[in-house]
Amino acid sequence: MRLGCCYYPEHWPEDWWADDAARMADMGLSRVRIGEFAWSRIEPEPGRYDWGWLDRAIATLDSAGLGVILGTPTATPPKWLVDAMPDMLAIDAVGHPRRFGSRRHYCFSHSGYRAECARIVAALAERYGNHPAIVAWQIDNEYGCHDTAISYSNAAATGFRDWLAARYVTVEALNAAWGNVFWSMEYRAFAEIAPPNLTVTEANPAHRMDWRRFASDEVVAFNRVQADIVRAASPGRDIVHNFMGFFTQFDHHAVARDLDVATWDSYPIGFLESFWFSRAVKLRFARQGHPDIAAFHHDLYRGAGRGRWWVMEQQPGPVNWAAHNPAPLPGMVRLWTLEAAAHGAELVSYFRWRQAPFGQEAHHAGLLRPDRADDVGAHEARAAAHDLATIGAVETSAAPVALIFSYEASWWFEEQLQGRDCRYIELAFEWYSALRKLGLTIDIVPADAPLDEYAMVVVPSLPMLDDTLADRLAALGVPVLFGPRTGSRTRDGQIPPSLAPGPLQRHLPVKITRVESLREGLEMAGDGFVVRRWFETVETALAAEEALRDGRGIVFRNRNLRYVAAWPDGALLARLFERMAAEAGLATMTLPGDVRVRRANNLIFAFNYGLEPVDTGTLSFGDPVIGDPLCPPAGVVVWRV
């Protein structure tokens, strides 16, 4: 696995560049990402390019033996372009323009802006496409960051109408699919349809669901324009994009089909602080990040990239954008780096080389401080480079367990909540975390992925389950668990005529007759577990495999398939997954403390996310090649077996 960093030569005096490049190489870095925010320096005026500084920056990095990942600068269109094309700005859900003054101020649907992107990317690719220092291209930067994947602009409205006409052909078919007879919402023509915002109360969820599908397709199309240009002009170089954490506004699997490598930006402490985790969890892991945040995204984007994935931005110290931004526990930057290696990353790139003394990210740590001295992250990057040299090549293969992840499922949970805290991404994460606590290795895959080689499959939820996938999962013959709301809607968002779980009933004869969401404090107890948030009433002749104390069943099994008719807690998930693993012939582990384990062919890695030393010798893997069996906080132990 290579190490790299994100560098902004335009931020620094040119006489620093050579020293920076030499220090990068000495630190063990071999890749540098540049250029993704540099449009105003590349093209300071319309049609006038200034290539000189970028030529020299690339040459300087090349002279130090560093491979360059060149970004297309379309995440930050310059002021002169916004002034010339003011309707290129995205419009938020309440009708306000997303104005110039930060970044990501564009609408994916604006044809004029797409043309300008194609022009600047073509100019970049023509100049640098065959430059020997360019090893890869990053398209744009963090699609959708700051809630910008969805725009309610006139351009988006026009594109949506065209998208609907292609999908439904007739407006009568659309009215039937959406159920527009409800509340007299029927349309006479596609031209009458507006984006689903600014309505008196909630808009039709089927309307909103198609709007989400359309918005995701726009991101895919926008990315493809640039990827096609770069691929033609720069053959043999990888094309990548850097996705984000816990972000589901568009289908990353669909975008990644036009990429060679899926990359993501790893900020475990920032994500812990910014998302749903309890106060107790945030305090315990305040300086480490939740033990499963990084791993979940490693496996998610490995699946999106069809096995090829990178960390494009790795948190090297305190960040600046969360509600609170503590410094990582000493050793965590090294741990995160080695954990990425254990999951098969080809690159970990630290963000950023040096902390900026100006701008919105002035409090965001880098490997270096603003005064050019090494920060803590620099020392840990060197340590990680030494560890990687000691370990040698890390090879991975398909995991025994597959978790099916669906962006469309996330959209449906959001568009018809029924319970304020019923978040799909949280449900999927909890299922992943429960599997990982048992020492199991997991692949996170889309619903259309091949599944024949897996010993066990889990489906946290798939509301719009189709007949083909239901039949395919039943035919696998391996243990499969489906979570709540699976099969609860047709593709058009309607309740199936046979009720939920829809097509799954052919293989698992249960019928969901009522659903309810539960406020905090309203709980239903079972034997050693508690149901919170969501509960489904089931009609079936099957005996319950797990039930509440009042006798109502919540887990039902028929042959290799199980269905859990509730939001399961960790105790119930652990029980079910241990049972399924035994049926599948998979060994589970009892992991000490907050340790997590990852197997990569003949290497086994253990990572201590806890605040206390842990004896990993109880895992019985022999003598480690890295680390000590008594693993300190933020420690890593590696065995060769």
C-alpha positions as CSV (number, residue, x, y, z in Angstrom):
1,M,0.0,0.0,0.0
2,R,1.3,3.4,-0.9
3,L,1.2,6.5,1.2
4,G,0.5,10.0,0.0
5,C,-0.8,13.5,0.9
6,C,-2.9,16.3,-0.4
7,Y,-0.9,19.3,-1.4
8,Y,-1.7,22.8,-2.6
9,P,1.4,24.4,-4.2
10,E,-0.6,27.5,-5.0
11,H,-1.0,28.1,-1.2
12,W,2.8,28.3,-0.6
13,P,5.8,30.3,-1.8
14,E,7.4,28.6,-4.8
15,D,10.8,28.4,-3.1
16,W,9.2,26.0,-0.5
17,W,8.1,23.4,-3.1
18,A,11.3,21.5,-3.6
19,D,11.9,21.2,0.2
20,D,8.3,20.0,0.6
21,A,8.7,17.4,-2.1
22,A,12.0,16.1,-0.6
23,R,10.4,15.8,2.9
24,M,7.4,14.0,1.5
25,A,9.6,11.4,-0.1
26,D,11.8,11.1,3.0
27,M,8.6,10.5,5.1
28,G,7.7,7.5,3.0
29,L,5.1,9.2,0.8
30,S,5.0,8.4,-2.9
31,R,1.7,10.0,-4.2
32,V,0.6,13.6,-4.1
33,R,-2.9,14.9,-4.9
34,I,-3.0,18.5,-6.3
35,G,-5.2,20.9,-8.3
36,E,-8.7,20.0,-7.3
37,F,-9.5,23.6,-6.1
38,A,-7.2,25.6,-8.4
39,W,-9.5,26.8,-11.3
40,S,-9.0,30.5,-10.5
41,R,-5.2,30.0,-10.8
42,I,-5.3,27.8,-13.9
43,E,-7.7,30.1,-15.7
44,P,-7.6,33.6,-14.0
45,E,-9.8,35.1,-16.8
46,P,-12.1,33.5,-19.3
47,G,-10.0,31.7,-21.9
48,R,-6.6,32.8,-20.5
49,Y,-4.8,29.9,-19.0
50,D,-1.8,30.2,-16.7
51,W,0.0,26.8,-16.9
52,G,3.4,27.9,-15.8
53,W,3.0,27.5,-12.1
54,L,1.3,24.1,-12.4
55,D,4.0,22.9,-14.9
56,R,6.6,23.8,-12.4
57,A,4.8,22.3,-9.4
58,I,4.3,19.0,-11.2
59,A,8.0,19.0,-12.3
60,T,9.1,19.6,-8.8
61,L,7.1,16.7,-7.4
62,D,8.2,14.5,-10.2
63,S,11.9,15.3,-9.6
64,A,11.4,13.9,-6.0
65,G,10.0,10.7,-7.4
66,L,6.4,11.5,-6.4
67,G,3.5,10.4,-8.6
68,V,0.9,13.1,-9.1
69,I,-2.9,12.6,-8.8
70,L,-4.3,15.6,-10.7
71,G,-7.7,16.9,-9.7
72,T,-10.2,18.5,-12.0
73,P,-11.1,21.8,-10.5
74,T,-14.8,21.8,-11.1
75,A,-15.8,21.8,-7.4
76,T,-14.8,25.5,-7.2
77,P,-15.9,27.4,-10.3
78,P,-14.3,30.9,-10.2
79,K,-16.2,34.2,-9.6
80,W,-16.0,35.3,-13.2
81,L,-17.8,32.2,-14.3
82,V,-20.6,32.6,-11.7
83,D,-21.0,36.2,-12.8
84,A,-21.3,35.2,-16.4
85,M,-23.7,32.4,-15.7
86,P,-25.5,33.2,-12.5
87,D,-28.2,30.5,-13.0
88,M,-25.6,27.8,-12.7
89,L,-25.9,28.1,-8.9
90,A,-27.7,25.3,-7.1
91,I,-31.0,26.2,-5.4
92,D,-31.7,24.8,-1.9
93,A,-35.0,23.3,-0.8
94,V,-36.4,26.6,0.5
95,G,-35.6,28.4,-2.8
96,H,-32.3,30.1,-1.9
97,P,-29.3,30.1,-4.2
98,R,-26.1,28.5,-3.0
99,R,-24.0,31.5,-3.6
100,F,-20.3,32.1,-4.4
101,G,-18.0,32.4,-1.5
102,S,-17.0,28.9,-0.5
103,R,-17.2,25.8,-2.7
104,R,-19.5,23.4,-4.5
105,H,-21.6,26.3,-5.7
106,Y,-23.0,24.7,-8.9
107,C,-26.1,22.7,-10.0
108,F,-25.3,19.3,-11.5
109,S,-28.2,19.7,-14.0
110,H,-27.0,23.0,-15.6
111,S,-26.0,22.3,-19.2
112,G,-24.0,25.5,-19.5
113,Y,-21.9,24.6,-16.4
114,R,-21.4,21.0,-17.7
115,A,-20.1,22.5,-20.9
116,E,-17.6,24.7,-19.0
117,C,-16.5,21.7,-17.0
118,A,-15.9,19.8,-20.1
119,R,-13.9,22.7,-21.5
120,I,-11.5,23.1,-18.5
121,V,-11.1,19.3,-18.1
122,A,-10.3,18.9,-21.8
123,A,-7.7,21.7,-21.5
124,L,-6.1,20.0,-18.5
125,A,-6.2,16.6,-20.0
126,E,-4.7,17.8,-23.3
127,R,-1.8,19.4,-21.5
128,Y,-1.1,16.8,-18.8
129,G,-2.7,13.6,-20.1
130,N,0.5,12.0,-21.2
131,H,2.8,13.6,-18.6
132,P,4.9,10.9,-17.0
133,A,4.4,12.3,-13.5
134,I,0.6,11.9,-13.7
135,V,-0.4,8.6,-12.3
136,A,-4.2,9.2,-11.7
137,W,-6.9,11.8,-12.1
138,Q,-9.5,12.8,-9.4
139,I,-12.8,14.0,-10.9
140,D,-14.2,17.0,-9.0
141,N,-14.2,16.7,-5.2
142,E,-16.6,15.2,-2.7
143,Y,-19.8,15.2,-4.8
144,G,-22.7,16.4,-2.7
145,C,-20.7,17.8,0.2
146,H,-22.6,20.5,2.1
147,D,-25.9,19.0,0.9
148,T,-25.3,20.0,-2.7
149,A,-26.2,16.8,-4.6
150,I,-29.9,17.9,-4.8
151,S,-30.7,21.2,-6.5
152,Y,-34.2,22.7,-7.0
153,S,-33.1,25.0,-9.9
154,N,-35.0,25.6,-13.1
155,A,-32.4,23.5,-14.9
156,A,-33.1,20.6,-12.5
157,A,-36.8,21.0,-12.9
158,T,-36.5,20.9,-16.7
159,G,-34.2,17.9,-16.5
160,F,-36.6,16.1,-14.1
161,R,-39.5,16.5,-16.5
162,D,-37.5,15.0,-19.3
163,W,-36.4,12.2,-17.0
164,L,-40.0,11.4,-16.0
165,A,-41.2,11.4,-19.6
166,A,-38.5,8.9,-20.5
167,R,-39.4,6.7,-17.5
168,Y,-43.2,6.7,-17.7
169,V,-43.8,7.7,-21.4
170,T,-47.4,8.9,-20.5
171,V,-48.5,11.2,-17.8
172,E,-51.4,8.8,-17.1
173,A,-48.8,6.1,-16.2
174,L,-47.1,8.5,-13.9
175,N,-50.3,9.4,-12.2
176,A,-51.1,5.8,-11.6
177,A,-47.6,4.9,-10.3
178,W,-47.5,7.9,-7.9
179,G,-51.1,7.4,-6.8
180,N,-51.9,11.0,-7.7
181,V,-55.6,10.5,-7.3
182,F,-54.8,11.0,-3.6
183,W,-55.4,14.7,-2.6
184,S,-56.3,15.5,-6.3
185,M,-52.7,15.6,-7.3
186,E,-53.2,14.4,-10.9
187,Y,-51.3,16.0,-13.8
188,R,-52.4,16.6,-17.4
189,A,-48.8,16.8,-18.8
190,F,-45.2,16.3,-17.7
191,A,-44.7,20.1,-18.2
192,E,-47.0,20.7,-15.1
193,I,-44.7,18.8,-12.7
194,A,-42.5,20.8,-10.4
195,P,-39.7,19.7,-8.0
196,P,-41.2,18.4,-4.7
197,N,-40.3,21.4,-2.5
198,L,-42.2,24.4,-1.1
199,T,-45.4,22.4,-0.7
200,V,-47.8,23.1,2.2
201,T,-47.1,19.8,3.9
202,E,-45.1,16.8,2.7
203,A,-45.1,16.2,-1.0
204,N,-46.1,12.8,-2.4
205,P,-43.3,10.3,-1.3
206,A,-43.4,8.6,-4.7
207,H,-42.7,12.0,-6.3
208,R,-39.9,12.6,-3.9
209,M,-38.5,9.2,-4.5
210,D,-38.3,9.7,-8.2
211,W,-36.7,13.1,-7.6
212,R,-34.0,11.4,-5.6
213,R,-33.4,8.9,-8.4
214,F,-33.2,11.7,-10.9
215,A,-30.8,13.7,-8.7
216,S,-28.6,10.7,-8.3
217,D,-28.6,10.1,-12.1
218,E,-27.5,13.7,-12.6
219,V,-24.4,13.1,-10.5
220,V,-23.7,10.0,-12.5
221,A,-24.0,11.9,-15.8
222,F,-22.0,14.9,-14.6
223,N,-19.1,12.6,-13.5
224,R,-19.3,10.6,-16.8
225,V,-18.7,13.7,-18.9
226,Q,-15.4,14.4,-17.2
227,A,-14.3,10.7,-16.9
228,D,-14.8,10.1,-20.6
229,I,-12.7,13.2,-21.5
230,V,-9.9,12.1,-19.2
231,R,-9.9,8.5,-20.2
232,A,-9.6,9.4,-23.9
233,A,-6.8,11.9,-23.3
234,S,-4.8,10.1,-20.6
235,P,-4.8,6.4,-21.2
236,G,-3.4,4.1,-18.6
237,R,-4.1,6.4,-15.6
238,D,-6.6,5.6,-12.9
239,I,-9.7,7.8,-12.8
240,V,-11.1,8.2,-9.2
241,H,-13.5,10.3,-7.2
242,N,-13.3,10.9,-3.4
243,F,-16.6,9.9,-1.7
244,M,-17.6,10.8,1.9
245,G,-18.7,9.2,5.1
246,F,-22.3,8.4,6.0
247,F,-23.4,10.1,2.8
248,T,-26.3,8.7,0.7
249,Q,-27.6,11.5,-1.4
250,F,-26.6,9.7,-4.6
251,D,-25.8,6.1,-5.6
252,H,-22.1,5.7,-5.2
253,H,-22.2,2.3,-6.9
254,A,-23.6,3.9,-10.1
255,V,-21.0,6.7,-10.1
256,A,-18.2,4.2,-9.4
257,R,-19.0,2.3,-12.6
258,D,-17.3,5.1,-14.6
259,L,-14.2,5.0,-12.3
260,D,-11.3,2.8,-12.0
261,V,-10.9,3.2,-8.2
262,A,-13.4,4.3,-5.5
263,T,-11.8,6.5,-2.9
264,W,-13.2,8.1,0.2
265,D,-12.2,10.7,2.8
266,S,-11.7,9.2,6.2
267,Y,-12.4,11.5,9.2
268,P,-13.3,9.0,12.0
269,I,-13.4,11.5,14.8
270,G,-15.3,14.1,12.8
271,F,-17.9,11.6,11.8
272,L,-18.3,10.3,15.3
273,E,-19.0,13.8,16.5
274,S,-21.3,14.7,13.6
275,F,-23.7,11.7,13.5
276,W,-26.2,9.9,15.6
277,F,-24.0,8.3,18.2
278,S,-24.9,8.6,21.9
279,R,-23.2,11.0,24.2
280,A,-21.6,8.0,26.1
281,V,-20.2,6.6,22.8
282,K,-18.9,10.0,21.7
283,L,-17.1,10.4,25.0
284,R,-15.6,7.0,25.1
285,F,-14.3,7.2,21.5
286,A,-13.8,11.0,21.3
287,R,-10.1,10.6,20.4
288,Q,-10.3,7.4,18.4
289,G,-13.6,7.4,16.5
290,H,-16.1,4.6,16.8
291,P,-14.2,1.3,16.2
292,D,-16.3,0.5,13.1
293,I,-16.6,3.9,11.3
294,A,-13.5,3.6,9.2
295,A,-13.9,-0.1,8.6
296,F,-17.5,0.2,7.5
297,H,-16.5,2.8,4.8
298,H,-13.5,0.8,3.7
299,D,-15.7,-2.2,2.9
300,L,-18.5,0.0,1.5
301,Y,-16.1,1.7,-1.0
302,R,-14.2,-1.5,-1.7
303,G,-17.5,-2.9,-2.9
304,A,-18.3,0.2,-4.9
305,G,-14.9,0.1,-6.6
306,R,-15.2,-3.6,-7.4
307,G,-12.2,-4.4,-5.2
308,R,-10.1,-1.3,-5.9
309,W,-10.3,1.5,-3.4
310,W,-8.2,4.2,-1.7
311,V,-8.4,6.6,1.2
312,M,-7.9,9.9,-0.6
313,E,-8.0,12.0,2.6
314,Q,-7.0,10.6,6.0
315,Q,-7.5,12.7,9.1
316,P,-4.0,13.4,10.5
317,G,-5.0,15.4,13.6
318,P,-7.9,17.7,14.8
319,V,-10.3,18.8,12.1
320,N,-12.2,22.0,11.9
321,W,-15.8,21.2,10.8
322,A,-17.4,19.1,13.5
323,A,-19.2,20.5,16.6
324,H,-16.2,19.6,18.6
325,N,-12.8,18.7,17.3
326,P,-10.5,16.8,19.7
327,A,-7.0,15.7,18.7
328,P,-6.6,12.0,18.0
329,L,-5.2,9.7,20.7
330,P,-1.5,9.3,20.1
331,G,-1.1,6.4,17.7
332,M,-4.5,6.7,16.0
333,V,-3.2,8.0,12.7
334,R,-0.9,5.0,12.4
335,L,-3.8,2.7,13.4
336,W,-6.1,4.2,10.8
337,T,-3.4,3.8,8.2
338,L,-2.7,0.1,9.0
339,E,-6.5,-0.6,9.2
340,A,-6.9,0.6,5.7
341,A,-4.1,-1.7,4.6
342,A,-5.8,-4.6,6.3
343,H,-9.0,-3.9,4.2
344,G,-7.0,-3.9,1.0
345,A,-6.5,-0.1,0.3
346,E,-4.0,0.6,-2.5
347,L,-3.3,4.1,-1.1
348,V,-3.8,6.2,2.1
349,S,-3.3,9.9,1.4
350,Y,-3.2,12.3,4.4
351,F,-5.1,15.6,4.3
352,R,-3.2,17.7,4.2
353,W,0.6,18.2,3.9
354,R,0.7,21.4,5.8
355,Q,-1.9,23.2,7.9
356,A,-3.1,26.3,6.1
357,P,-2.7,29.7,7.9
358,F,-5.7,31.2,6.2
359,G,-9.2,30.3,4.9
360,Q,-12.0,28.2,6.2
361,E,-9.7,25.3,7.2
362,A,-7.1,27.2,9.2
363,H,-7.9,25.0,12.2
364,H,-7.6,21.7,10.2
365,A,-4.4,20.0,11.2
366,G,-1.9,18.7,8.5
367,L,1.1,16.5,8.7
368,L,3.1,19.7,9.1
369,R,2.2,22.8,11.2
370,P,1.8,26.2,9.4
371,D,5.4,27.0,10.5
372,R,6.7,24.1,8.4
373,A,7.6,21.9,11.5
374,D,6.4,18.3,11.7
375,D,3.1,17.8,13.5
376,V,2.2,14.6,15.3
377,G,0.7,13.2,12.1
378,A,4.1,13.3,10.4
379,H,5.7,11.1,13.0
380,E,2.8,8.6,12.8
381,A,3.0,8.6,9.0
382,R,6.7,7.6,9.2
383,A,5.8,4.9,11.7
384,A,3.1,3.6,9.4
385,A,5.5,3.6,6.5
386,H,8.0,1.5,8.5
387,D,5.2,-0.9,9.5
388,L,4.1,-1.4,5.9
389,A,7.6,-2.1,4.9
390,T,7.9,-4.7,7.7
391,I,4.6,-6.4,6.8
392,G,5.1,-6.4,3.0
393,A,2.3,-6.9,0.5
394,V,-1.2,-7.2,2.0
395,E,-3.4,-9.4,-0.1
396,T,-7.2,-9.7,0.4
397,S,-9.8,-11.9,-1.0
398,A,-13.6,-12.1,-0.8
399,A,-15.0,-12.1,2.7
400,P,-17.2,-15.0,3.8
401,V,-20.1,-12.6,4.8
402,A,-21.9,-10.2,2.5
403,L,-23.9,-7.2,3.7
404,I,-26.2,-5.9,1.0
405,F,-26.3,-2.1,1.0
406,S,-28.8,0.0,-1.0
407,Y,-28.7,3.7,-1.6
408,E,-32.3,3.5,-2.8
409,A,-33.3,1.9,0.5
410,S,-31.8,4.9,2.3
411,W,-33.8,7.3,0.1
412,W,-37.0,5.6,0.9
413,F,-36.4,5.6,4.6
414,E,-35.8,9.3,4.4
415,E,-38.8,10.1,2.1
416,Q,-41.3,8.2,4.2
417,L,-39.8,8.0,7.6
418,Q,-42.7,6.8,9.8
419,G,-40.2,7.2,12.6
420,R,-37.9,10.2,13.2
421,D,-34.9,8.2,14.3
422,C,-35.3,5.3,11.8
423,R,-32.3,5.9,9.6
424,Y,-31.3,3.3,7.1
425,I,-27.6,4.2,7.2
426,E,-27.6,3.7,11.0
427,L,-29.4,0.4,10.7
428,A,-26.8,-0.8,8.1
429,F,-24.0,0.4,10.3
430,E,-25.3,-1.4,13.4
431,W,-25.6,-4.7,11.5
432,Y,-22.1,-4.3,10.2
433,S,-20.8,-3.4,13.7
434,A,-22.5,-6.5,15.2
435,L,-20.8,-8.7,12.6
436,R,-17.4,-7.1,13.2
437,K,-17.6,-7.5,17.0
438,L,-17.8,-11.3,16.3
439,G,-14.5,-11.1,14.4
440,L,-16.2,-11.8,11.1
441,T,-14.9,-10.3,7.8
442,I,-17.5,-8.6,5.7
443,D,-18.0,-7.4,2.1
444,I,-20.5,-4.6,1.6
445,V,-22.0,-5.1,-1.8
446,P,-24.9,-3.7,-3.9
447,A,-28.0,-5.7,-4.5
448,D,-27.0,-6.7,-8.0
449,A,-23.6,-8.1,-6.9
450,P,-22.7,-11.8,-7.4
451,L,-23.5,-13.6,-4.1
452,D,-22.7,-17.3,-4.9
453,E,-19.4,-17.4,-3.1
454,Y,-20.6,-16.1,0.3
455,A,-21.3,-18.4,3.3
456,M,-23.7,-15.9,4.9
457,V,-25.7,-12.9,3.6
458,V,-27.4,-10.1,5.6
459,V,-29.9,-7.6,4.3
460,P,-30.5,-4.8,6.9
461,S,-33.4,-3.6,4.8
462,L,-34.5,-3.5,1.2
463,P,-38.0,-1.9,1.0
464,M,-38.1,-2.3,-2.8
465,L,-37.1,-5.9,-3.0
466,D,-37.7,-7.3,-6.5
467,D,-38.7,-10.9,-7.4
468,T,-35.4,-11.7,-9.0
469,L,-33.3,-10.9,-5.9
470,A,-35.7,-12.6,-3.6
471,D,-35.5,-15.8,-5.7
472,R,-31.7,-15.5,-6.0
473,L,-31.2,-15.1,-2.2
474,A,-33.5,-18.1,-1.5
475,A,-31.6,-20.2,-4.0
476,L,-28.3,-19.5,-2.4
477,G,-28.9,-22.1,0.3
478,V,-26.8,-20.2,2.9
479,P,-28.1,-18.4,5.9
480,V,-29.8,-15.1,4.9
481,L,-31.3,-12.5,7.3
482,F,-33.7,-9.7,6.2
483,G,-34.3,-6.7,8.3
484,P,-37.5,-4.6,8.9
485,R,-39.3,-2.9,6.0
486,T,-37.9,-5.3,3.5
487,G,-40.3,-5.9,0.6
488,S,-42.7,-3.2,2.0
489,R,-43.0,-1.2,-1.2
490,T,-43.2,-1.8,-4.9
491,R,-40.8,0.0,-7.3
492,D,-43.4,2.8,-7.5
493,G,-43.5,3.2,-3.7
494,Q,-46.9,1.5,-3.2
495,I,-47.7,-1.2,-0.6
496,P,-47.6,-4.6,-2.4
497,P,-51.0,-6.2,-2.9
498,S,-49.9,-9.1,-0.8
499,L,-48.5,-6.7,1.9
500,A,-44.9,-6.8,3.1
501,P,-42.4,-8.5,2.7
502,G,-43.8,-8.7,-0.9
503,P,-42.0,-11.1,-3.1
504,L,-40.2,-12.6,-0.2
505,Q,-43.4,-14.3,0.9
506,R,-42.9,-17.0,-1.8
507,H,-40.0,-18.3,0.2
508,L,-40.7,-17.0,3.7
509,P,-44.5,-17.1,4.5
510,V,-44.9,-14.1,6.8
511,K,-47.2,-11.2,6.3
512,I,-46.7,-7.8,7.9
513,T,-50.2,-6.5,8.9
514,R,-49.2,-3.4,10.8
515,V,-46.1,-1.3,11.5
516,E,-45.4,1.2,14.3
517,S,-42.5,3.4,15.2
518,L,-41.6,3.8,18.9
519,R,-40.5,7.0,20.6
520,E,-37.5,7.0,22.9
521,G,-38.4,5.2,26.2
522,L,-41.2,3.1,24.6
523,E,-39.6,-0.4,24.5
524,M,-40.6,-4.0,24.1
525,A,-38.6,-6.6,26.0
526,G,-37.6,-10.1,24.8
527,D,-35.4,-12.7,26.4
528,G,-32.1,-10.8,26.7
529,F,-32.9,-8.2,24.2
530,V,-35.0,-5.0,23.8
531,V,-36.9,-3.7,20.7
532,R,-36.8,0.0,20.2
533,R,-37.8,2.4,17.3
534,W,-39.7,0.0,15.0
535,F,-42.0,-3.0,15.4
536,E,-44.0,-5.0,12.9
537,T,-47.1,-7.1,13.6
538,V,-46.7,-10.5,11.8
539,E,-49.3,-12.9,10.5
540,T,-47.9,-16.4,9.8
541,A,-48.2,-20.1,10.5
542,L,-44.5,-20.3,11.2
543,A,-43.3,-20.7,14.8
544,A,-41.3,-17.7,16.0
545,E,-37.6,-18.3,16.4
546,E,-37.4,-15.2,18.7
547,A,-40.3,-13.6,20.5
548,L,-41.1,-10.8,22.9
549,R,-42.0,-11.7,26.5
550,D,-45.7,-11.2,25.7
551,G,-45.4,-13.9,23.0
552,R,-45.4,-11.8,19.9
553,G,-42.8,-13.2,17.4
554,I,-40.2,-11.0,15.9
555,V,-37.8,-13.4,14.1
556,F,-39.2,-16.0,11.7
557,R,-37.3,-18.7,9.8
558,N,-38.1,-20.8,6.8
559,R,-35.2,-23.0,5.4
560,N,-32.2,-20.7,4.9
561,L,-34.1,-17.4,5.2
562,R,-34.9,-15.4,8.3
563,Y,-36.8,-12.2,8.8
564,V,-36.6,-9.9,11.8
565,A,-39.8,-7.8,12.2
566,A,-38.3,-5.1,14.4
567,W,-35.3,-2.8,14.8
568,P,-33.0,-5.3,16.5
569,D,-30.7,-4.3,19.3
570,G,-27.1,-5.4,19.5
571,A,-27.8,-8.3,21.8
572,L,-30.4,-9.8,19.4
573,L,-28.1,-9.2,16.4
574,A,-25.2,-10.9,18.1
575,R,-27.4,-13.9,18.9
576,L,-28.7,-14.2,15.3
577,F,-25.4,-13.7,13.7
578,E,-23.7,-16.3,15.9
579,R,-26.4,-18.7,15.1
580,M,-26.1,-18.1,11.4
581,A,-22.3,-18.3,11.4
582,A,-22.5,-21.7,13.1
583,E,-24.9,-22.8,10.4
584,A,-22.5,-21.5,7.8
585,G,-19.5,-23.2,9.3
586,L,-17.9,-19.8,10.2
587,A,-15.8,-19.4,13.3
588,T,-16.6,-16.3,15.5
589,M,-14.4,-14.7,18.1
590,T,-14.8,-13.3,21.6
591,L,-12.9,-10.0,21.2
592,P,-11.4,-8.4,24.3
593,G,-12.3,-4.8,25.2
594,D,-12.8,-2.5,22.2
595,V,-10.5,-4.6,19.9
596,R,-11.4,-5.2,16.3
597,V,-9.8,-7.9,14.1
598,R,-9.4,-8.0,10.3
599,R,-8.0,-11.0,8.4
600,A,-6.2,-10.4,5.1
601,N,-5.3,-13.8,3.7
602,N,-2.2,-14.8,5.8
603,L,-2.2,-11.7,7.9
604,I,-4.4,-11.0,10.9
605,F,-4.6,-7.5,12.3
606,A,-5.9,-6.4,15.7
607,F,-6.7,-2.8,16.5
608,N,-7.3,-1.5,20.0
609,Y,-9.9,1.3,19.9
610,G,-10.2,1.2,23.7
611,L,-8.7,3.5,26.4
612,E,-7.1,0.6,28.3
613,P,-4.4,-1.9,27.3
614,V,-5.8,-5.2,26.1
615,D,-4.2,-8.7,26.1
616,T,-4.6,-9.9,22.5
617,G,-2.7,-13.1,23.4
618,T,-6.1,-14.6,24.2
619,L,-6.8,-14.7,20.5
620,S,-4.1,-17.4,20.1
621,F,-2.5,-16.4,16.9
622,G,1.0,-16.9,18.0
623,D,3.9,-14.4,18.0
624,P,3.1,-11.1,16.3
625,V,5.3,-9.6,13.6
626,I,4.2,-6.1,14.7
627,G,3.2,-5.0,18.1
628,D,3.1,-6.7,21.5
629,P,0.3,-9.1,22.7
630,L,-0.4,-6.6,25.5
631,C,-1.8,-4.0,23.1
632,P,-1.9,-0.4,24.4
633,P,-4.7,2.1,23.5
634,A,-4.4,3.0,19.8
635,G,-2.1,0.0,19.4
636,V,-1.9,-2.5,16.5
637,V,-0.9,-6.1,16.5
638,V,-0.2,-8.1,13.3
639,W,0.3,-11.8,13.1
640,R,1.4,-13.9,10.0
641,V,-0.5,-17.2,10.0
